[in-house]
Amino acid sequence: MDDEFLSNRPPSPSQALSPNSTEDPGWWASSDGAETVHLAVRCVMTSLYTVIITVGLLGNVTLVKIFITNSAMRSVPNIFISSLAAGDLLLLLTCVPVDAFRYFSEEWVFGEAACKLIPVIQLTSVGVSVFTLTALSADRYKAIVNPMDIQTSSAVFWTCLKAVSIWLLSVLLAVPEAVFSQVVSMQGHRDDSNVTLVNCVPYPLSNQMHPKIHSVMIFLVYFLVPLSIISVYYYHIARTLVQSAHDMPGEGSEHTKRQMETRKRLAKIVLVFVGLFAVCWFPNHVLYMYRSFHYEHLDLSLAHLVVTLLARVLSFSSSCVNPFALYLLSESFRRHFNSQLRCVQGSRPERQASYMHSTSHIRLTSIKKTTPTAAIIDPAANGNSSRQEVAL
């Protein structure tokens, strides 16, 4: 089915991160139950991909729609979260279907243009996710530890500019994928006969250092460095929250307690997003580096097959888990989401008006002060002050 049938070259290690490279069938090509394993993997993987695409589209489209159609939900964190959802939608609509098709075709059938475009899209989506999570962590750091540094009069404008810059940076960093990816015809053997297959390869096969350098750089730029920066931010956030808990009077007002809980909840939501991203993408990065540094050796073990399939499913699952996390952690989003699902029952203006007041924003100010500093803002009179407020 794919290029690991080919005996004249080692397998491409890029499959772990780039869906344009296809390898899996090498594991079962020589086994007695080849067709059974092939069919089982095809059915299971395509079923999982169908679920991922369906759930991901439903969750992310609804998330973006909520933030666009509800002015009360247009805040700095939500702009970043909407950008995350847009990146996930891009991956779900392009890379996942192409990757699913690889279980039904023995060679690359999408042409030279797709060979160059698909890896760029996937790497762009990964970049948008991890860089936006880093920006979100920085925003939580400023809101909780250093709120006075925030310019509330232009917060939304600068946040939109940051989101656009993240997209441009992600595309720019993914351009080399298009430069080096190419469609090649390769000779090999299968079932004791010679075959010629057309495959999309991510870089020149003659350069053995390229996959090693590529995998290490991908791991550093798209995983280790951003998560290290996020860890520093959250270390300071946690330290400030602990310190504020000790400094706060034992009989504080209900308003002060609600303010503290709001800050903790917002930081928790971002941390959960970061954790889900790390869990979903870490196996892929490890597998990619393993293959890159064992480029000349073909691992035909069942364990390698299972790990590869799990890593593939996990990486694409990262594009549909954020709406679920937000649904579980944010009462405001949960109510809006449920309202979207029940929209066919007709709107209820009076109830909606009441709810808009119940989801009013809380301005993020310094938690180092022991006196109440947050003010309840009516969404109908947000003005510039609402630009640095949270609607989650």
C-alpha positions as CSV (number, residue, x, y, z in Angstrom):
1,M,0.0,0.0,0.0
2,D,2.8,2.4,0.8
3,D,6.5,3.1,0.4
4,E,7.8,0.7,3.0
5,F,7.2,-2.0,0.4
6,L,10.2,-0.5,-1.3
7,S,13.5,-2.3,-0.8
8,N,15.8,0.3,-2.3
9,R,15.5,2.9,0.4
10,P,15.0,3.1,4.2
11,P,11.6,4.2,5.4
12,S,10.9,7.9,5.7
13,P,10.7,9.0,9.4
14,S,8.5,12.0,8.6
15,Q,5.2,10.2,8.9
16,A,5.0,10.9,12.6
17,L,4.5,14.6,11.8
18,S,3.7,14.8,8.1
19,P,0.7,12.9,6.7
20,N,2.2,13.1,3.2
21,S,4.5,10.2,4.0
22,T,2.9,6.8,4.2
23,E,4.5,3.8,5.8
24,D,2.3,1.6,7.9
25,P,1.6,-1.3,5.5
26,G,5.3,-2.4,5.7
27,W,4.5,-3.9,9.1
28,W,2.0,-6.4,7.7
29,A,3.2,-6.8,4.1
30,S,5.1,-10.0,4.9
31,S,2.9,-11.5,7.5
32,D,0.5,-14.5,7.0
33,G,-2.5,-12.5,8.0
34,A,-1.6,-9.5,5.9
35,E,-5.1,-8.9,4.5
36,T,-6.8,-9.4,7.8
37,V,-4.5,-6.9,9.6
38,H,-4.8,-4.5,6.6
39,L,-8.6,-4.6,6.7
40,A,-8.8,-4.3,10.5
41,V,-6.4,-1.3,10.6
42,R,-8.3,0.3,7.6
43,C,-11.7,0.0,9.3
44,V,-10.5,1.1,12.8
45,M,-8.5,4.1,11.6
46,T,-11.1,5.4,9.1
47,S,-13.8,5.0,11.8
48,L,-11.7,7.0,14.3
49,Y,-10.9,9.6,11.7
50,T,-14.6,10.0,10.9
51,V,-15.3,10.5,14.6
52,I,-12.5,13.0,15.0
53,I,-13.6,15.1,11.9
54,T,-17.2,15.1,12.9
55,V,-16.7,15.9,16.6
56,G,-13.9,18.4,15.8
57,L,-16.0,20.3,13.2
58,L,-19.0,20.4,15.5
59,G,-17.1,21.7,18.5
60,N,-14.8,24.2,16.8
61,V,-17.4,25.7,14.5
62,T,-19.8,26.1,17.4
63,L,-17.0,27.7,19.5
64,V,-16.1,30.2,16.8
65,K,-19.7,31.0,16.1
66,I,-20.3,31.7,19.8
67,F,-17.4,34.1,20.0
68,I,-18.4,35.9,16.8
69,T,-22.1,36.3,17.4
70,N,-22.0,37.1,21.2
71,S,-20.4,40.5,22.0
72,A,-20.2,39.5,25.6
73,M,-17.8,36.7,24.7
74,R,-15.3,38.9,22.8
75,S,-12.4,39.2,25.1
76,V,-8.6,38.9,24.9
77,P,-8.5,35.2,25.9
78,N,-11.4,34.3,23.6
79,I,-9.7,35.9,20.6
80,F,-6.7,33.5,21.1
81,I,-9.1,30.6,21.7
82,S,-10.9,31.4,18.5
83,S,-7.6,31.4,16.7
84,L,-6.8,28.0,18.1
85,A,-10.2,26.7,16.8
86,A,-9.5,28.1,13.4
87,G,-6.2,26.3,13.2
88,D,-7.9,23.1,14.3
89,L,-10.5,23.5,11.6
90,L,-7.8,23.9,9.0
91,L,-6.2,20.7,10.0
92,L,-9.5,18.8,10.2
93,L,-10.7,19.9,6.8
94,T,-7.4,19.1,4.9
95,C,-4.8,16.9,6.6
96,V,-7.1,14.4,8.4
97,P,-9.1,13.4,5.2
98,V,-5.9,13.1,3.2
99,D,-4.3,11.0,5.9
100,A,-7.4,8.8,6.1
101,F,-7.2,8.2,2.4
102,R,-3.8,6.6,2.7
103,Y,-5.4,3.5,4.0
104,F,-7.2,3.0,0.7
105,S,-4.4,3.8,-1.8
106,E,-1.0,2.2,-2.3
107,E,0.6,5.4,-3.5
108,W,0.3,9.2,-3.5
109,V,-2.5,10.3,-5.8
110,F,-3.0,13.9,-4.9
111,G,-0.2,15.3,-7.1
112,E,2.8,17.6,-6.6
113,A,0.9,20.6,-5.4
114,A,-0.8,18.7,-2.6
115,C,2.5,17.0,-1.7
116,K,3.9,20.4,-0.9
117,L,0.8,22.0,0.5
118,I,-0.4,19.3,3.0
119,P,2.7,19.2,5.2
120,V,2.7,23.0,5.2
121,I,-0.9,23.1,6.4
122,Q,-0.3,20.5,9.2
123,L,2.9,22.3,10.5
124,T,1.1,25.6,10.3
125,S,-1.8,24.3,12.4
126,V,0.7,22.8,14.9
127,G,2.5,26.2,15.0
128,V,-0.7,28.2,15.5
129,S,-1.7,25.8,18.4
130,V,1.5,25.9,20.4
131,F,2.4,29.6,19.7
132,T,-1.2,30.7,20.6
133,L,-1.0,28.6,23.8
134,T,2.2,30.4,24.7
135,A,0.5,33.8,24.0
136,L,-2.5,32.8,26.1
137,S,-0.1,31.8,29.0
138,A,1.6,35.2,28.7
139,D,-1.8,36.9,28.8
140,R,-2.8,35.0,32.0
141,Y,0.6,35.9,33.4
142,K,0.0,39.6,32.8
143,A,-3.6,39.5,34.0
144,I,-2.7,37.7,37.2
145,V,0.8,38.8,38.1
146,N,1.3,42.1,36.3
147,P,-2.1,43.5,35.4
148,M,-0.9,47.1,35.4
149,D,1.2,46.5,32.3
150,I,-1.9,45.9,30.2
151,Q,-3.2,48.8,28.0
152,T,-6.9,48.2,28.3
153,S,-7.8,50.9,25.7
154,S,-6.2,48.9,22.9
155,A,-6.1,45.3,24.2
156,V,-8.4,43.8,21.6
157,F,-6.6,45.5,18.7
158,W,-3.2,44.3,19.9
159,T,-4.5,40.8,20.6
160,C,-5.9,40.5,17.1
161,L,-2.5,41.7,15.8
162,K,-0.7,39.1,17.9
163,A,-3.1,36.4,16.6
164,V,-2.5,37.4,12.9
165,S,1.3,37.5,13.6
166,I,1.2,34.0,15.0
167,W,-0.5,32.8,11.8
168,L,2.1,34.5,9.6
169,L,5.0,33.2,11.7
170,S,3.5,29.6,11.6
171,V,3.2,29.8,7.8
172,L,6.7,31.2,7.4
173,L,8.2,28.4,9.5
174,A,6.3,25.8,7.5
175,V,7.5,27.1,4.1
176,P,10.6,24.8,4.0
177,E,8.2,21.8,4.1
178,A,6.9,22.9,0.7
179,V,10.4,23.6,-0.6
180,F,11.8,20.1,0.1
181,S,8.7,17.9,-0.3
182,Q,8.5,16.2,-3.7
183,V,6.7,13.4,-5.5
184,V,9.0,10.6,-6.7
185,S,8.6,7.3,-8.5
186,M,10.3,4.5,-6.6
187,Q,11.2,1.0,-7.5
188,G,10.7,-1.9,-5.1
189,H,9.2,-5.3,-4.6
190,R,6.0,-6.7,-3.2
191,D,4.7,-10.3,-3.2
192,D,7.9,-11.4,-5.0
193,S,7.3,-9.0,-7.9
194,N,8.7,-5.6,-8.8
195,V,6.5,-2.6,-8.4
196,T,6.8,1.1,-9.2
197,L,5.0,3.4,-6.8
198,V,4.6,7.2,-6.7
199,N,5.2,8.6,-3.3
200,C,5.4,12.0,-1.6
201,V,8.7,12.3,0.3
202,P,9.4,15.2,2.7
203,Y,13.0,15.8,1.9
204,P,15.9,14.6,-0.3
205,L,16.4,10.9,0.3
206,S,20.1,11.1,-0.3
207,N,20.8,13.4,2.7
208,Q,20.8,11.3,5.9
209,M,21.5,14.2,8.1
210,H,18.3,16.1,7.0
211,P,15.8,13.9,8.8
212,K,17.8,14.1,12.1
213,I,18.2,17.8,12.0
214,H,14.6,18.3,10.9
215,S,13.1,16.1,13.7
216,V,15.2,17.8,16.4
217,M,14.3,21.3,15.2
218,I,10.6,20.4,15.0
219,F,10.7,19.1,18.6
220,L,12.5,22.2,19.9
221,V,10.5,24.8,18.0
222,Y,7.0,23.2,18.2
223,F,7.2,21.5,21.6
224,L,10.1,21.8,24.0
225,V,10.8,25.6,23.9
226,P,7.2,26.8,23.9
227,L,6.3,24.4,26.7
228,S,9.3,25.5,28.7
229,I,8.2,29.2,28.3
230,I,4.7,28.3,29.4
231,S,6.1,26.4,32.4
232,V,7.9,29.6,33.5
233,Y,4.8,31.6,33.1
234,Y,2.7,29.2,35.2
235,Y,5.4,28.9,37.8
236,H,5.0,32.7,38.5
237,I,1.2,32.4,38.2
238,A,1.1,29.6,40.8
239,R,3.5,31.4,43.1
240,T,1.4,34.6,42.9
241,L,-1.9,32.7,43.6
242,V,-0.4,31.0,46.6
243,Q,1.0,34.3,48.0
244,S,-2.3,36.0,47.5
245,A,-4.1,33.2,49.3
246,H,-1.9,33.8,52.3
247,D,-2.2,37.6,52.2
248,M,-6.0,37.6,51.9
249,P,-7.9,38.2,55.1
250,G,-9.7,35.1,56.5
251,E,-13.1,36.8,56.4
252,G,-12.8,38.3,53.0
253,S,-15.9,39.5,51.1
254,E,-17.8,37.2,48.8
255,H,-16.8,39.6,45.9
256,T,-13.1,39.1,46.7
257,K,-13.5,35.3,46.9
258,R,-15.3,35.3,43.5
259,Q,-12.6,37.4,42.0
260,M,-9.9,34.9,43.2
261,E,-11.9,31.9,41.9
262,T,-12.4,33.6,38.5
263,R,-8.7,34.1,38.1
264,K,-7.9,30.5,39.1
265,R,-10.5,29.2,36.7
266,L,-9.2,31.1,33.8
267,A,-5.6,30.0,34.5
268,K,-6.8,26.5,34.8
269,I,-8.6,26.5,31.4
270,V,-5.4,27.6,29.7
271,L,-3.3,25.1,31.6
272,V,-5.7,22.3,30.6
273,F,-5.4,23.4,26.9
274,V,-1.6,23.2,27.2
275,G,-1.7,19.8,28.9
276,L,-3.9,18.4,26.2
277,F,-1.7,19.7,23.5
278,A,1.4,18.2,25.2
279,V,-0.2,14.8,25.7
280,C,-1.6,14.6,22.2
281,W,1.6,15.6,20.4
282,F,4.4,14.2,22.6
283,P,4.1,10.6,21.2
284,N,4.4,12.0,17.7
285,H,7.5,13.9,18.4
286,V,9.2,11.0,20.1
287,L,8.2,8.6,17.3
288,Y,9.5,11.1,14.7
289,M,12.9,11.4,16.4
290,Y,13.1,7.7,16.9
291,R,12.6,7.1,13.2
292,S,14.9,9.9,12.2
293,F,17.8,8.5,14.2
294,H,17.1,4.9,13.0
295,Y,16.6,6.0,9.4
296,E,18.3,2.9,7.9
297,H,16.5,0.4,10.0
298,L,13.0,-0.7,9.3
299,D,11.0,-1.5,12.5
300,L,8.5,-4.2,11.6
301,S,7.4,-5.0,15.2
302,L,3.8,-5.0,16.3
303,A,4.6,-2.5,19.1
304,H,5.9,0.0,16.5
305,L,2.7,-0.4,14.5
306,V,0.5,0.1,17.6
307,V,2.5,3.1,18.8
308,T,2.4,4.7,15.3
309,L,-1.4,4.3,15.0
310,L,-2.0,5.6,18.5
311,A,0.4,8.6,18.0
312,R,-1.4,9.4,14.7
313,V,-4.9,9.3,16.3
314,L,-3.7,11.3,19.3
315,S,-2.2,14.1,17.2
316,F,-5.3,14.6,15.2
317,S,-7.5,14.3,18.3
318,S,-5.8,17.4,19.6
319,S,-7.9,19.3,17.1
320,C,-11.2,18.4,18.7
321,V,-10.5,18.3,22.4
322,N,-10.4,22.0,23.3
323,P,-14.1,22.6,22.9
324,F,-14.8,19.7,25.2
325,A,-12.4,21.1,27.8
326,L,-14.0,24.5,27.5
327,Y,-17.4,23.0,27.8
328,L,-16.5,21.3,31.1
329,L,-14.6,24.1,32.6
330,S,-16.5,27.2,31.6
331,E,-20.1,27.6,32.7
332,S,-20.6,30.6,30.3
333,F,-19.4,28.7,27.3
334,R,-21.4,25.7,28.3
335,R,-24.6,27.7,28.4
336,H,-23.9,29.3,25.1
337,F,-23.1,26.0,23.5
338,N,-26.3,24.4,24.8
339,S,-28.2,27.4,23.5
340,Q,-26.7,26.8,20.1
341,L,-27.7,23.2,20.1
342,R,-31.3,24.1,21.1
343,C,-31.5,27.0,18.6
344,V,-34.1,25.0,16.6
345,Q,-36.6,25.5,19.5
346,G,-36.7,29.2,18.9
347,S,-35.2,32.1,20.9
348,R,-36.5,33.5,24.1
349,P,-35.6,37.2,24.2
350,E,-36.3,37.8,27.9
351,R,-34.2,34.9,29.0
352,Q,-31.4,35.8,26.8
353,A,-31.4,39.4,28.1
354,S,-31.3,38.1,31.6
355,Y,-28.4,35.8,30.8
356,M,-26.4,38.5,29.2
357,H,-26.4,40.3,32.5
358,S,-25.5,37.1,34.4
359,T,-22.4,36.6,32.3
360,S,-21.0,40.0,32.8
361,H,-17.2,40.3,32.7
362,I,-14.8,40.7,35.6
363,R,-11.9,43.0,35.1
364,L,-8.6,41.4,35.9
365,T,-6.6,43.5,38.3
366,S,-3.8,42.8,40.7
367,I,-4.5,40.0,43.1
368,K,-1.7,41.2,45.4
369,K,-4.0,43.7,46.9
370,T,-6.1,42.6,49.9
371,T,-9.0,44.9,49.1
372,P,-11.6,44.1,46.4
373,T,-10.4,45.5,43.1
374,A,-12.6,43.9,40.5
375,A,-15.7,45.6,39.1
376,I,-18.7,44.1,37.5
377,I,-19.2,45.5,34.1
378,D,-22.4,45.5,32.2
379,P,-21.8,44.0,28.7
380,A,-24.1,46.7,27.2
381,A,-21.7,49.4,28.4
382,N,-18.4,47.7,27.9
383,G,-16.6,50.4,26.0
384,N,-12.8,50.2,26.0
385,S,-12.7,48.6,29.4
386,S,-14.2,45.4,28.2
387,R,-11.2,44.7,26.0
388,Q,-9.2,43.4,28.9
389,E,-12.0,41.5,30.5
390,V,-12.7,37.8,30.5
391,A,-15.9,36.2,29.3
392,L,-15.2,32.5,29.9
